[in-house]
Amino acid sequence: MSVVYALATPAVKSAICIFRVSGEGCHDYISEIFGLDSPQPRRFLLCDLKNNETFIDRVGLILFKGPESYTGEDSFEVYAHGSLGVMSLIVDLFDSKGFDQASPGEFTKRAFINDKINLNEAESLSDFIESASSREVFLSGASLFGDLSKKLSDFSERINSLRVRVEAEIDFSDEGQDFMDGSLSNDLSLLIEDFGSFVSLCINKREYSNNKNIVLVGPTNSGKSSIFNRLLGYERAIVTDAHGTTRDMISSEVFFQSNKFSIFDSAGIRETEDVIEKKGIETSIKKISDADLVLGVFEKKDASLVSSFKKMCDKGSFFIIQNKIDINSSDTSFFDCCVSAKTGEGFNSLKNLVVSFFERNKKNNKNSQYLIRDRHVKLFNQVTKDLDIALKGLNDSKSLELVAEDLKNARSGLDEILGKKFSDSLLGDIFSSFCIGK
């Protein structure tokens, strides 16, 4: 495969930037680029990076000799100063040497192809990088660092052992050797039970990591944008005393107590002839129906308007927030939470209210140990089905050839999870979701 490179850190000004390079022949350029002859692998080296005789930067360099590297190939990493100008010059240098820019997930795909990791671990790596809470780190980490793969390999061996016994009975029964006894059905029943217990410890990433969408609604000038900015910690939305200032949906992500939320600031809802503002109000109303939680922001004088907003939301997903308690007294008997966007008073209570709402409505996953994907769920269901059919075939004295085929299909499903069998389109789907440089 060709030599590829990528910036492994964000393309923004920072303290350092890191470039990764991998592929057969990449070490042939070490002397030319860094002025080093036969440097030792796996040592952090300080050297000058040059393009011909033009000095670019003094950098850190680590060499990895294949197959003892992440990709299984010869590779190296460059640690340079995080200047956008330096990044651009390094890109130009690598391009001039004929290196190809890596596609998303290219390095991990090469690691998979070179048997450094299996397909499940490659998927788990992507989930690990995308994890937004400590719980997601632990769940995806258990899948990434071998524990899930070991479990699946153990089940594969148990299925294979049962299949060998069935096929031995088919091949050698006429020679007077008995490979079938009552324990075979019992062993298969126990395998099905153990596999079911294992699957119950897995949770689908799509169900666990669904975005928690929060929409701020209310009449104009109630302070929705001010609350939005206060929750974010900086001024993202424009705030004025004029009615109808916010005319479009504004969103941003925030973190509270290791939880990630997507918060949307909406246009104030009122009757208006302004075409642009009217369009923004229509967008706000539509977003309410898609929200997981709606925070209705009102002043104390707007209490009579609450019921009309509440009707737009699902039962139990609407909280009434009183704003501007710095100029009006709090009414805790009517409002769910009372805050001042101006002073910040009450915002800890508001954050706790939001977090507790999602905790109450979260599916029970305290016993979950592994984070999996839709692909795994589908294959787990098929493996379970194949094992059940095999057991029924044994108990009903069906053809042993059919039982052996069902066990073979079950084993094949586990092999597909680990990537022992795969299609090019599957690899494309998996690795295209990776970031550049991983």
N, C-alpha and C positions, 0 to 999 in steps of 0.2 A: 504494500500500500504506500501511497505517496506520503511525503512529509507534510504535516499540517500544523498550523499554529492558531492560537486564539488568545485574546485578552481574557484572563480568568477572573478579573475584578471589574467592577463597574467603570464605564468610560466617563468618569467624572474626576475633577481635581481632588486629589487625596494625598495622604502621606506616601503611600507606595502603590505601585501597580504590579501585577504579576502576569507574565506571559507563559503559556505552556506550549511546548513543541514536541511532537512525537512522530516517529516513522523511521523506517530503515534508511540509514545514511545521514541522519540529522547530526550525528556526532562528528561527521567529516568536516563540518563548518565551524567547529569550536575554535580551532586555532586561528582561522581567518577572521572570525567575528570578535573573539574575546582575547586573542593573543596567548592562549594557553596550549601547551603541548602535553598530551596524555594526562589530563587531570583525573584525580581519583573520583570515582562515583560516590554518591551519598555523602558528600562533604560540602558545606556551605563555603563557597569561594568568593572573594572580593576581586573584581577585575574591571577593566575598562572595556566598554562596548563601543565598537567603531564600525562605521560603514566605509570600507576601504581605509583611508587614513584619517577620516573625519571623526573626531571624538563626539559621542552622543551623550553618554552618562557613565558614571561609575556605579556598577550594579552588583547584586548578589547572584550567584549562579549555582545550581545544583544539577548534577548529571545523574541519570538513572540508566543502568545497563539492562536491556531486556534479556531474559523474561522477568527479571526482578524489578518490575516497574508497574505503575498503575495500569497502563495499557498493555503490558506484556512486550512492548517494543523498546528500542532505544529512545530515550526522551530526555529533555532538560527543561528547567524552569528558570525564568529570569525575573529578578526582583529589582525593579527600577523605581526612581522617584515618580510620584503620581502626577506629573505634569501632563496636560493634554498635548503639549508640543512634543514631549518625550515619547508618549504613546504613538503619536503620528509618525515620528521618525523610525521607531522600532517596526511599525507596520510596513513602512516603505522599505526598510532593510530586509525584512523577511520576504516580502514580495520580490525584491530584486534577486534573492537567492533561489527563487522558484518554489518557495513553500506555498502550499494552498491554505486558504483560510478555512478553518474547521467549521463544519455545519453544527447545528445544535445537537448536543449529546454525542459528538463524534468520538471523544476520548473514551467515554463509557461504553459506547458501541464497540470500539476496538478491544476494550477490556473483556467484553462478553465474547466476541469472536475468538479471542486468544485464550479463552477459558480461565480468565482471572476472576470473573464473577459469573453467576448464573442470571437468567433473565428476571427472576423474581427479585433478586438483590439489586439489579439495575433499576427496576421500577421503584423499589423501596428507597433507593438513593434519591430519586426525584422527589418522592414524598417527604423524605427527611429534610431536603433542602427547602421545600415549600412549607414545612411545619411552622405553625404560628403560635403554638402553645406548648407548654412543657409536656402535656399528656400526649400530644401528637409526636413529639420528639421520641418519647419512650416507646410508643406503639410502632412507629415506622423504624426506629432503631432496632427493635427486636426482630423485625423482618429483614433489615439490611445486614446485620452483623452475624448472620448464619443460623440463628436459632430456628427460624421458620423453615429454612431450607433443610436443616437436619431433620425436623419433624416430618417433612414431606418425603425425604429420602427414606426414612424409617418405614413409613407407610408403604412406599413403593416396594421395599424389600419384603415386607410381610405379604403384600399382594402377590409378588413374584413367587414367594415360597409356596403359597397355596396353589398357584397356577401350575408350578412344577409337579406338585403331587397329583393334580387332576390329569395333567398330560402324561405323567408316568403310568397312571392307571390305564389311560387310553392305549399307550404304546406297549405295555408289558403285561397286561392282565391275562393274556393267553399263555404266558409263561409260568403261571402259578404264583406270581408275586402280587401281594395285595398292598396297594398304596392308599386305598380308601378305607377309612374306618369312621366311627362315629365322631371322632375328634375334629374331622375336617369341617363339618357343619358348625360345630361349636366354635372352632377357631375363626371361621368366617363371621359368625355372629358377633364374637368379641371384637373383631377388627372393625365391623360396621359401627358398633357402639363406641369404640375408642375414636374412630374418625369423626363421628357425630359430635362427641365431646370436644374434640379439637376445633371443629368448624365453629362451634358455639363461642369459642374464645376469640374469633376473628370478627372485626367490624369493618364494614364497607366505608372506604374513604369518602365516598360521595355522601353517605348519610351522616358521617361523623363531622366532616369538614364543611358542611353547607354554610355559605355566607349568612351571617346574621345581619339582615337588612333592617335598619331603623330609619323611619321617615319622620321628620319634624313637620307638623302641620299646624294650622291655626289661622286666625284672622290676620289682616295686614297690621304691621307695626306692633305685633305682640312680642317681638324680640326673638323670633326663631333663629335668625341669622346670628344674633349675638350669642345665643345658647350654642349654636353650631360651632362658632369660633372658639368659645370657651371650652367645649368638649375636645376640640382638636388641639388647643393650646396655642393657636396663632390665628391671625385674621385671614381666613380663606374666603369668606363671603363679605361683600360690601354691606356696610351698615350705615343707614341714614335715618332721619326722622320722617322722611317722606313715605307715604303709603305706596305700596307696589314697587319697592326698590328691587326686590328679588323677583325676576321674571322667568327664570329657567331653573331647572333642577341642578343643584350643585352637590357633589358627593366627595367623600374622602374616607380613608380607613383610619381607625383608631384602635388602641389597645388598652383594655382595662383588665387588671388582675389576670394576666396571661390569656385573655380572650380577645379575639379580633372581631371588630364590628365594621360594617359599612354604613355610614351615616349620610342621609340625604336631607339637604335643606331645600324646602319647596317654596313656591310662590304663595303668598298670602291669598286665601280664598275669599273673594268678594265679587259683587256684581260690577262689571267694568265694560266700557266700550272700546278700550284699547286692545287692538288686535293681538299685539305681541304678548301683553300681559294675560289676555284671555287664553292664548295658546299655552302659556306656562301653567295656568290654573288647571287646564285640562290634563296636562302632563302630571301635575301633582295628584289629581284625583285618581288617575290610572295607577300611579305608583303606590298609592295607599293600598290598593287591592293586592299588590305583590309583596307588601312589606310583612316581615315577621313580627315587628313591633312598631306601633305608631305612638309618638309622643305629641300630644296635643298641647300647644303652648298658648297660654291665655294670660291676660291681666285679670285682676280681681273683678273688674267691671264687666268682663266678657263672659261671666259664668253662664248667662242665659244662652250663649251660643254653643256650649259644650255638646248638648244632646244631638245637634245636627251633624257635628263632626263624628260623634261616636257611632252614629248609624252607618257610616261608611266603612267601618272596620269589623273584623271578626270579633266574636265575643271573647273577652279576656285578653285581647292584644292591644288595648288602648289605655294609655295612662294620661291623666289630666295633670298638667304641670302649670303651676302658677309662677309667672315671672314678675320681675320688678318688685320684689319684696323689700328692696331698699327704699321705695317710696310708698308702698302700701303694706299693711299688716298681713301676715300670713293667715290663710284660712285652711288649716290642716284637716278640718272636718269635711271639707268638700273636695279639695285637691289631693292627689296622691303624693305630690312632692312640691315643695315651695322653694324657689331659688331666686337668686339675683345674678343675672348674667354680667352685671356691671361690677359687682364686688366679689363674685365667686361663692357667696354664701349658699349652702345647700347642695353644692355640686357633688360632694362625696356621697350624700344620700341618694342623689339622682343616679350616680354611677352604680351604687350598690343595688338600687332598684332594677336597673337594666340587667346587671349580671345575674341577680337572683331570678329574674323572669326567665332567662334562657336556661339557667340551671334547673329550674322546675320543669321546663318543657323538653329538656334534653332526654334522649332515649337512654335507658339504663345501660351503661357500658363500663361500669366499674370493674367488671371481671374480664373485660377484653384485654388481650395481650398482643394482638397483631393487627396491623392496619393492612387491608387488602383492597383490591380494585374490583370493578364490575367483571372484568375478565376472569378473575379468580373465583368470584361467586358462581358464575356460570359453569366453570369447570368443576368446582366442588360439588355443585348440584348434580352434574352429569356423572361424576365418580360415584357419588352416593347411589344414584339410580342404577348404575351398572353393577355395583356390589349387591344391592337388593335383588336385582334380577338373577344374579349368580346364586345367591342363597336360596331363592325360590326354586330355581332349577335343580339345585341339589336336593332340597326337601321333597320336590315333586318327582324326583327320579327322571328328570329330563336328560336329553343327550349331553354327555360329558363334553363333547366338542363345543356345544353352545355355552356351557358353563365356563370352559377355558377361554372362549372368545370374549365373554363378558368381563372376566378378570383381566384379560389383555387390554380391553378398552379402558377399564378403570386405571390400570397402570399407565396407559398412554395419556390419559387426562392429567395425571400428576407430572408426567414428563413434559407436557406442554407448558405447565406452570413454570417449571424450572428452565425451560428453553432448550430441552434436549431435542425437541422437534418444534419447528417454527416456520412461518412464511415470511417472505421479504416485506410484505405489506404490514404484517404485525410489527416487525422491527421498525418500520418507518413510522407507524403510529406511536410507538412507545418513545423512541428517541427524539422525535420531532418536538416533543413537549419539554425537552431539557433546555437549560440555558446554554448559551454559547460558552465554551471553555470548560465544560464538564463532560 
